[in-house]
Amino acid sequence: MLPALKHSIKTPVPEIRRGLIRLLGAIATAFHGNADPALLGDLGVAVNNANYGDSDFFANITHVQIHRRVKALRQVRTLLTAKSALLCTSTLVNFVLPVVTSIVVESTKQIENQVRSEAIATVGTIARLLPWSHYSALIFRFLQQVRDAIFARISSFFLKTSLGSPFLW
């Protein structure tokens, strides 16, 4: 089930991803404290108390209200800064990073600037904990996205040549 969740959590459909994040939270709660990183026992520290939704990362990150998503990102960033050894690299790369980077990519509205800023800061905190191979892959992926965005912007403009005919990049 976890390999399918690992693949599916990267879906571009926000509604499906929210459900998968909730499922991830249930798995993290069920296996909280388990020493096997393959069972995501290390991710249970982000749950705090599943009965009290205001401190549960998985409930807050999927919440409609922006301030709750900001709170969830701050909670994870604080957790990673204070207890960096608790989350293994595979958990960070396969589950936490896709959730946070999806927020960076999809937050396009002006009202979502605060959550986007928190997500960027959280990606930076996660990046500091990654070994070089994962760090370089993350940087390469973001540079590709920036390059693609720049080319898309440039190619959408018509430029007039000295002959007066439009030139499309």
Contact map, one row per residue, 1 for C-alpha under 8 A:
1111100000000000000000000000000000000000000000000000000000000000000000000000000000000000000000000000000000000000000000000000000000000000000000000000000000000000000000000
1111110000000000000000000000000000000010000000000000000000000000000000000000000000000000000000000000000000000000000000000000000000000000000000000000000000000000000000000
1111111000000000000000000000000000000000000000000000000000000000000000000000000000000000000000000000000000000000000000000000000000000000000000000000000000000000000000000
1111111100000000000000000000000000000000000000000000000000000000000000000000000000000000000000000000000000000000000000000000000000000000000000000000000000000000000000000
1111111110000000000100010000000000000000000000000000000000000000000000000000000000000000000000000000000000000000000000000000000000000000000000000000000000000000000000000
0111111111000000000000000000000000000000000000000000000000000000000000000000000000000000000001100000000000000000000000000000000000000000000000000000000000000000000000000
0011111111100000000000000000000000000000000000000000000000000000000000000000000000000000000000000000000000000000000000000000000000000000000000000000000000000000000000000
0001111111100000100100000000000000000000000000000000000000000000000000000000000000000000000000000000000000000000000000000000000000000000000000000000000000000000000000000
0000111111100000100110000000000000000000000000000000000000000000000000000000000000000000000000100110000000000000000000000000000000000000000000000000000000000000000000000
0000011111110000100000000000000000000000000000000000000000000000000000000000000000000000000000000110010000000000000000000000000000000000000000000000000000000000000000000
0000001111111101100000000000000000000000000000000000000000000000000000000000000000000000000000000000000000000000000000000000000000000000000000000000000000000000000000000
0000000001111100100000000000000000000000000000000000000000000000000000000000000000000000000000000000010000000000000000000000000000000000000000000000000000000000000000000
0000000000111111100000000000000000000000000000000000000000000000000000000000000000000000000000000000000000000000000000000000000000000000000000000000000000000000000000000
0000000000111111110000000000000000000000000000000000000000000000000000000000000000000000000000000000000000000000000000000000000000000000000000000000000000000000000000000
0000000000001111111000000000000000000000000000000000000000000000000000000000000000000000000000000000000000000000000000000000000000000000000000000000000000000000000000000
0000000000101111111100000000000000000000000000000000000000000000000000000000000000000000000000000000000000000000000000000000000000000000000000000000000000000000000000000
0000000111111111111110000000000000000000000000000000000000000000000000000000000000000000000000000000000000000000000000000000000000000000000000000000000000000000000000000
0000000000000111111111000000000000000000000000000000000000000100000000000000000000000000000000000000000000000000000000000000000000000000000000000000000000000000000000000
0000000000000011111111100000000000000000000000000000000000000000000000000000000000000000000000000000000000000000000000000000000000000000000000000000000000000000000000000
0000100110000001111111110000000000000000000000000000000000000000000000000000000000000000000000000000000000000000000000000000000000000000000000000000000000000000000000000
0000000010000000111111111000000000000000000000000000000001000100000000000000000000000000000000000010000000000000000000000000000000000000000000000000000000000000000000000
0000000000000000011111111100000000000000000000000000000001100100000000000000000000000000000000000000000000000000000000000000000000000000000000000000000000000000000000000
0000000000000000001111111110000000000000000000000000000000000000000000000000000000000000000000000000000000000000000000000000000000000000000000000000000000000000000000000
0000100000000000000111111111000000000000000000000000000001000000000000000000000000000000000000000000000000000000000000000000000000000000000000000000000000000000000000000
0000000000000000000011111111100000000000000100100000000001000000000000000000000000000000000000000000000000000000000000000000000000000000000000000000000000000000000000000
0000000000000000000001111111110000000000000000000000000000000000000000000000000000000000000000000000000000000000000000000000000000000000000000000000000000000000000000000
0000000000000000000000111111111000000011000000000000000000000000000000000000000000000000000000000000000000000000000000000000000000000000000000000000000000000000000000000
0000000000000000000000011111111100000011111100100000000000000000000000000000000000000000000000000000000000000000000000000000000000000000000000000000000000000000000000000
0000000000000000000000001111111100000000100100100100000000000000000000000000000000000000000000000000000000000000000000000000000000000000000000000000000000000000000000000
0000000000000000000000000111111100000000000000000000000000000000000000000000000000000000000000000000000000000000000000000000000000000000000000000000000000000000000000000
0000000000000000000000000011111111000011100100000000000000000000000000000000000000000000000000000000000000000000000000000000000000000000000000000000000000000000000000000
0000000000000000000000000001111111000001111110000000000000000000000000000000000000000000000000000000000000000000000000000000000000000000000000000000000000000000000000000
0000000000000000000000000000001111100000110100000000000000000000000000000000000000000000000000000000000000000000000000000000000000000000000000000000000000000000000000000
0000000000000000000000000000001111111011110000000000000000000000000000000000000000000000000000000000000000000000000000000000000000000000000000000000000000000000000000000
0000000000000000000000000000000011111000110000000000000000000000000000000000000000000000000000000000000000000000000000000000000000000000000000000000000000000000000000000
0000000000000000000000000000000001111111100000000000000000000000000000000000000000000000000000000000000000000000000000000000000000000000000000000000000000000000000000000
0000000000000000000000000000000001111111110000000000000000000000000000000000000000000001011000000000000000000000000000000000000000000000000000000000000000000000000000000
0000000000000000000000000000000000011111100000000000000000000000000000000000000000000000000000000000000000000000000000000000000000000000000000000000000000000000000000000
0100000000000000000000000011001001011111100000000000000000000000000000000000000000000000000000000000000000000000000000000000000000000000000000000000000000000000000000000
0000000000000000000000000011001101011111111100000000000000000000000000000000000000000000001000000000000000000000000000000000000000000000000000000000000000000000000000000
0000000000000000000000000001101111111111111100000000000000000000000000000000000000000000000000000000000000000000000000000000000000000000000000000000000000000000000000000
0000000000000000000000000001000111101001111110000000000000000000000000000000000000000111001000000000000000000000000000000000000000000000000000000000000000000000000000000
0000000000000000000000000001000100000001111111100000000000000000000000000000000000000010001000000000000000000000000000000000000000000000000000000000000000000000000000000
0000000000000000000000001001101110000001111111110000000000000000000000000000000000000000000000000000000000000000000000000000000000000000000000000000000000000000000000000
0000000000000000000000000000000100000000011111110000000000000000000000000000000000000000000000000000000000000000000000000000000000000000000000000000000000000000000000000
0000000000000000000000000000000000000000001111110000000111000000000000000011001000000000000000000000000000000000000000000000000000000000000000000000000000000000000000000
0000000000000000000000001001100000000000001111111100001111000000000000000000000000000000000000000000000000000000000000000000000000000000000000000000000000000000000000000
0000000000000000000000000000000000000000000111111100001110000000000000000000000000000000000000000000000000000000000000000000000000000000000000000000000000000000000000000
0000000000000000000000000000000000000000000000111111101100000000000000000000000000000000000000000000000000000000000000000000000000000000000000000000000000000000000000000
0000000000000000000000000000100000000000000000111111101100000000000000000000000000000000000000000000000000000000000000000000000000000000000000000000000000000000000000000
0000000000000000000000000000000000000000000000001111100000000000000000000000000000000000000000000000000000000000000000000000000000000000000000000000000000000000000000000
0000000000000000000000000000000000000000000000001111111100000000000000000000000000000000000000000000000000000000000000000000000000000000000000000000000000000000000000000
0000000000000000000000000000000000000000000000001111111100110000000000000000000000000000000000000000000000000000000000000000000000000000000000000000000000000000000000000
0000000000000000000000000000000000000000000000000001111100110000000100000000000000000000000000000000000000000000000000000000000000000000000000000000000000000000000000000
0000000000000000000000000000000000000000000000111101111110010000000000010000000000000000000000000000000000000000000000000000000000000000000000000000000000000000000000000
0000000000000000000000000000000000000000000001111101111111110000000000010000000000000000000000000000000000000000000000000000000000000000000000000000000000000000000000000
0000000000000000000000000000000000000000000001110000001111111000000000011011000000000000000000000000000000000000000000000000000000000000000000000000000000000000000000000
0000000000000000000011011000000000000000000001100000000111111100000000010000000000000000000000000000000000000000000000000000000000000000000000000000000000000000000000000
0000000000000000000001000000000000000000000000000000110111111110000000000000000000000000000000000000000000000000000000000000000000000000000000000000000000000000000000000
0000000000000000000000000000000000000000000000000000111111111110000110110000000000000000000000000000000000000000000000000000000000000000000000000000000000000000000000000
0000000000000000000000000000000000000000000000000000000011111110000111011000000000000000000000000000000000000000000000000000000000000000000000000000000000000000000000000
0000000000000000010011000000000000000000000000000000000001111111000010000000000000000000000000000000000000000000000000000000000000000000000000000000000000000000000000000
0000000000000000000000000000000000000000000000000000000000111111110110000000000000000000000000000000000000000000000000000000000000000000000000000000000000000000000000000
0000000000000000000000000000000000000000000000000000000000000111110110000000000000000000000000000000000000000000000000000000000000000000000000000000000000000000000000000
0000000000000000000000000000000000000000000000000000000000000011111110000000000000000000000000000000000000000000000000000000000000000000000000000000000000000000000000000
0000000000000000000000000000000000000000000000000000000000000011111111000000000000000000000000000000000000000001001000000000000000000000000000000000000000000000000000000
0000000000000000000000000000000000000000000000000000000000000000111111100000000000000000000000000000000000000000001000000000000000000000000000000000000000000000000000000
0000000000000000000000000000000000000000000000000000010000011011111111110000000000000000000000000000000000000000000000000000000000000000000000000000000000000000000000000
0000000000000000000000000000000000000000000000000000000000011111111111111000000000000000000000000000000000000000001000000000000000000000000000000000000000000000000000000
0000000000000000000000000000000000000000000000000000000000001000011111111100000000000000000000000000000000000000011001100000000000000000000000000000000000000000000000000
0000000000000000000000000000000000000000000000000000000000010000001111111110000000000000000000000000000000000000000000000000000000000000000000000000000000000000000000000
0000000000000000000000000000000000000000000000000000001111011000000111111111000000000000000000000000000000000000000000000000000000000000000000000000000000000000000000000
0000000000000000000000000000000000000000000000000000000010001000000011111111100000000000000000000001000000000000001001100100000000000000000000000000000000000000000000000
0000000000000000000000000000000000000000000000000000000000000000000001111111110000000000000000000000000000000000000001000100000000000000000000000000000000000000000000000
0000000000000000000000000000000000000000000001000000000010000000000000111111111000000000000000000000000000000000000000000000000000000000000000000000000000000000000000000
0000000000000000000000000000000000000000000001000000000010000000000000011111111100000000000000000000000000000000000000000100000000000000000000000000000000000000000000000
0000000000000000000000000000000000000000000000000000000000000000000000001111111110000000000000000000000000000000000000001100110000000000000000000000000000000000000000000
0000000000000000000000000000000000000000000000000000000000000000000000000111111111000000000000000000000000000000000000000000000000000000000000000000000000000000000000000
0000000000000000000000000000000000000000000001000000000000000000000000000011111111110000000000000000000000000000000000000000000000000000000000000000000000000000000000000
0000000000000000000000000000000000000000000000000000000000000000000000000001111111110110000000000000000000000000000000000000110000000000000000000000000000000000000000000
0000000000000000000000000000000000000000000000000000000000000000000000000000111111110000000000000000000000000000000000000000100000000000000000000000000000000000000000000
0000000000000000000000000000000000000000000000000000000000000000000000000000011111110000000000000000000000000000000000000000000000000000000000000000000000000000000000000
0000000000000000000000000000000000000000000000000000000000000000000000000000001111111100000000000000000000000000000000000000000000000000000000000000000000000000000000000
0000000000000000000000000000000000000000000000000000000000000000000000000000001111111110000000000000000000000000000000000000000010000000000000000000000000000000000000000
0000000000000000000000000000000000000000000000000000000000000000000000000000000000111111000000000000000000000000000000000000000000000000000000000000000000000000000000000
0000000000000000000000000000000000000000010000000000000000000000000000000000000100111111000000000000000000000000000000000000000000000000000000000000000000000000000000000
0000000000000000000000000000000000000000011000000000000000000000000000000000000100011111101100000000000000000000000000000000000000000000000000000000000000000000000000000
0000000000000000000000000000000000001000010000000000000000000000000000000000000000001111111100000000000000000000000000000000000000000000000000000000000000000000000000000
0000000000000000000000000000000000000000000000000000000000000000000000000000000000000011111110000000000000000000000000000000000011100000000000000000000000000000000000000
0000000000000000000000000000000000001000000000000000000000000000000000000000000000000001111111100000000000000000000000000000000000000000000000000000000000000000000000000
0000000000000000000000000000000000001001011000000000000000000000000000000000000000000011111111110000000000000000000000000000000000000000000000000000000000000000000000000
0000000000000000000000000000000000000000000000000000000000000000000000000000000000000011111111111000000000000000000000000000010000000000000000000000000000000000000000000
0000000000000000000000000000000000000000000000000000000000000000000000000000000000000000111111111100000000000000000000000000000000000100000000000000000000000000000000000
0000010000000000000000000000000000000000000000000000000000000000000000000000000000000000011111111100000000000000000000000000000000000000000000000000000000000000000000000
0000010010000000000000000000000000000000000000000000000000000000000000000000000000000000011111111110000000000000000000000000000000000000000000000000000000000000000000000
0000000000000000000000000000000000000000000000000000000000000000000000000000000000000000001111111111000000000000000000000000000000000000000000000000000000000000000000000
0000000000000000000000000000000000000000000000000000000000000000000000000000000000000000000111111111100000000000000000000010010000000000000000000000000000000000000000000
0000000011000000000000000000000000000000000000000000000000000000000000000000000000000000000011111111110000000000000000000000000000000000000000000000000000000000000000000
0000000011000000000010000000000000000000000000000000000000000000000000000000000000000000000000111111111000000000000000000000000000000000000000000000000000000000000000000
0000000000000000000000000000000000000000000000000000000000000000000000001000000000000000000000011111111100000000000000100110000000000000000000000000000000000000000000000
0000000000000000000000000000000000000000000000000000000000000000000000000000000000000000000000001111111110000000000000110010000000000000000000000000000000000000000000000
0000000001010000000000000000000000000000000000000000000000000000000000000000000000000000000000000111111111000000000000000000000000000000000000000000000000000000000000000
0000000000000000000000000000000000000000000000000000000000000000000000000000000000000000000000000011111111100000001100100000000000000000000000000000000000000000000000000
0000000000000000000000000000000000000000000000000000000000000000000000000000000000000000000000000001111111100000000110110000000000000000000000000000000000000000000000000
0000000000000000000000000000000000000000000000000000000000000000000000000000000000000000000000000000111111110000000000000000000000000000000000000000000000000000000000000
0000000000000000000000000000000000000000000000000000000000000000000000000000000000000000000000000000011111110000000000000000000000000000000000000000000000000000000000000
0000000000000000000000000000000000000000000000000000000000000000000000000000000000000000000000000000001111111001101100000000000000000000000000000000000000000000000000000
0000000000000000000000000000000000000000000000000000000000000000000000000000000000000000000000000000000011111101100000000000000000000000000000000000000000000000000000000
0000000000000000000000000000000000000000000000000000000000000000000000000000000000000000000000000000000000111111100000000000000000000000000000000000000000000000000000000
0000000000000000000000000000000000000000000000000000000000000000000000000000000000000000000000000000000000011111100000000000000000000000000000000000000000000000000000000
0000000000000000000000000000000000000000000000000000000000000000000000000000000000000000000000000000000000001111110000000000000000000000000000000000000000000000000000000
0000000000000000000000000000000000000000000000000000000000000000010000000000000000000000000000000000000000111111111100000000000000000000000000000000000000000000000000000
0000000000000000000000000000000000000000000000000000000000000000000000000000000000000000000000000000000000111111111110000000000000000000000000000000000000000000000000000
0000000000000000000000000000000000000000000000000000000000000000000001000000000000000000000000000000000000000011111111000000000000000000000000000000000000000000000000000
0000000000000000000000000000000000000000000000000000000000000000011011001000000000000000000000000000001000100001111111100000000000000000000000000000000000000000000000000
0000000000000000000000000000000000000000000000000000000000000000000000000000000000000000000000000000001100100001111111110000000000000000000000000000000000000000000000000
0000000000000000000000000000000000000000000000000000000000000000000000000000000000000000000000000000000100000000111111111000000000000000000000000000000000000000000000000
0000000000000000000000000000000000000000000000000000000000000000000001001100000000000000000000000000000000000000011111111100000000000000000000000000000000000000000000000
0000000000000000000000000000000000000000000000000000000000000000000001001000000000000000000000000001101100000000001111111110000000000000000000000000000000000000000000000
0000000000000000000000000000000000000000000000000000000000000000000000000000000000000000000000000000100100000000000111111111000000000000000000000000000000000000000000000
0000000000000000000000000000000000000000000000000000000000000000000000000000100000000000000000000000000000000000000011111111100000000000000000000000000000000000000000000
0000000000000000000000000000000000000000000000000000000000000000000000001101100000000000000000000001000000000000000001111111110000000000000000000000000000000000000000000
0000000000000000000000000000000000000000000000000000000000000000000000000000000000000000000000001001100000000000000000111111111000000000000000000000000000000000000000000
0000000000000000000000000000000000000000000000000000000000000000000000000000000000000000000000000000000000000000000000011111111100000000000000000000000000000000000000000
0000000000000000000000000000000000000000000000000000000000000000000000000000100110000000000000000000000000000000000000001111111110000000000000000000000000000000000000000
0000000000000000000000000000000000000000000000000000000000000000000000000000100100000000000100001000000000000000000000000111111111000000000000000000000000000000000000000
0000000000000000000000000000000000000000000000000000000000000000000000000000000000000000000000000000000000000000000000000011111111000010010000000000000000000000000000000
0000000000000000000000000000000000000000000000000000000000000000000000000000000000000000000000000000000000000000000000000001111111000000000000000000000000000000000000000
0000000000000000000000000000000000000000000000000000000000000000000000000000000000010000100000000000000000000000000000000000111111100000000000000000000000000000000000000
0000000000000000000000000000000000000000000000000000000000000000000000000000000000000000100000000000000000000000000000000000011111111110000000000000000000000000000000000
0000000000000000000000000000000000000000000000000000000000000000000000000000000000000000100000000000000000000000000000000000000011111110000000000000000000000000000000000
0000000000000000000000000000000000000000000000000000000000000000000000000000000000000000000000000000000000000000000000000000000001111111000000000000000000000000000000000
0000000000000000000000000000000000000000000000000000000000000000000000000000000000000000000000000000000000000000000000000000000001111111100000000000000000000000000000000
0000000000000000000000000000000000000000000000000000000000000000000000000000000000000000000010000000000000000000000000000000000001111111110000000000000000000000000000000
0000000000000000000000000000000000000000000000000000000000000000000000000000000000000000000000000000000000000000000000000000001001111111111000000000000000000000000000000
0000000000000000000000000000000000000000000000000000000000000000000000000000000000000000000000000000000000000000000000000000000000011111111100000000000000000000000000000
0000000000000000000000000000000000000000000000000000000000000000000000000000000000000000000000000000000000000000000000000000000000001111111110000000000000000000000000000
0000000000000000000000000000000000000000000000000000000000000000000000000000000000000000000000000000000000000000000000000000001000000111111111000000000000000000000000000
0000000000000000000000000000000000000000000000000000000000000000000000000000000000000000000000000000000000000000000000000000000000000011111111100000000000000000000000000
0000000000000000000000000000000000000000000000000000000000000000000000000000000000000000000000000000000000000000000000000000000000000001111111110000000000000000000000000
0000000000000000000000000000000000000000000000000000000000000000000000000000000000000000000000000000000000000000000000000000000000000000111111111000000000000000000000000
0000000000000000000000000000000000000000000000000000000000000000000000000000000000000000000000000000000000000000000000000000000000000000011111111100000000000000000000000
0000000000000000000000000000000000000000000000000000000000000000000000000000000000000000000000000000000000000000000000000000000000000000001111111110000000000000000000000
0000000000000000000000000000000000000000000000000000000000000000000000000000000000000000000000000000000000000000000000000000000000000000000111111111000000000000000000000
0000000000000000000000000000000000000000000000000000000000000000000000000000000000000000000000000000000000000000000000000000000000000000000011111111100000000000000000000
0000000000000000000000000000000000000000000000000000000000000000000000000000000000000000000000000000000000000000000000000000000000000000000001111111110000000000000000000
0000000000000000000000000000000000000000000000000000000000000000000000000000000000000000000000000000000000000000000000000000000000000000000000111111111000000000000000000
0000000000000000000000000000000000000000000000000000000000000000000000000000000000000000000000000000000000000000000000000000000000000000000000011111111100000000000000000
0000000000000000000000000000000000000000000000000000000000000000000000000000000000000000000000000000000000000000000000000000000000000000000000001111111110000000000000000
0000000000000000000000000000000000000000000000000000000000000000000000000000000000000000000000000000000000000000000000000000000000000000000000000111111111000000000000000
0000000000000000000000000000000000000000000000000000000000000000000000000000000000000000000000000000000000000000000000000000000000000000000000000011111111100000000000000
0000000000000000000000000000000000000000000000000000000000000000000000000000000000000000000000000000000000000000000000000000000000000000000000000001111111110000000000000
0000000000000000000000000000000000000000000000000000000000000000000000000000000000000000000000000000000000000000000000000000000000000000000000000000111111111000000000000
0000000000000000000000000000000000000000000000000000000000000000000000000000000000000000000000000000000000000000000000000000000000000000000000000000011111111000000000001
0000000000000000000000000000000000000000000000000000000000000000000000000000000000000000000000000000000000000000000000000000000000000000000000000000001111111100000000011
0000000000000000000000000000000000000000000000000000000000000000000000000000000000000000000000000000000000000000000000000000000000000000000000000000000111111100000000011
0000000000000000000000000000000000000000000000000000000000000000000000000000000000000000000000000000000000000000000000000000000000000000000000000000000011111110000000011
0000000000000000000000000000000000000000000000000000000000000000000000000000000000000000000000000000000000000000000000000000000000000000000000000000000000111111000001111
0000000000000000000000000000000000000000000000000000000000000000000000000000000000000000000000000000000000000000000000000000000000000000000000000000000000001111100001111
0000000000000000000000000000000000000000000000000000000000000000000000000000000000000000000000000000000000000000000000000000000000000000000000000000000000000111111111100
0000000000000000000000000000000000000000000000000000000000000000000000000000000000000000000000000000000000000000000000000000000000000000000000000000000000000011111111100
0000000000000000000000000000000000000000000000000000000000000000000000000000000000000000000000000000000000000000000000000000000000000000000000000000000000000001111110000
0000000000000000000000000000000000000000000000000000000000000000000000000000000000000000000000000000000000000000000000000000000000000000000000000000000000000001111110000
0000000000000000000000000000000000000000000000000000000000000000000000000000000000000000000000000000000000000000000000000000000000000000000000000000000000000001111111000
0000000000000000000000000000000000000000000000000000000000000000000000000000000000000000000000000000000000000000000000000000000000000000000000000000000000000001111111100
0000000000000000000000000000000000000000000000000000000000000000000000000000000000000000000000000000000000000000000000000000000000000000000000000000000000000111100111110
0000000000000000000000000000000000000000000000000000000000000000000000000000000000000000000000000000000000000000000000000000000000000000000000000000000000000111100011111
0000000000000000000000000000000000000000000000000000000000000000000000000000000000000000000000000000000000000000000000000000000000000000000000000000000000111110000001111
0000000000000000000000000000000000000000000000000000000000000000000000000000000000000000000000000000000000000000000000000000000000000000000000000000000001111110000000111
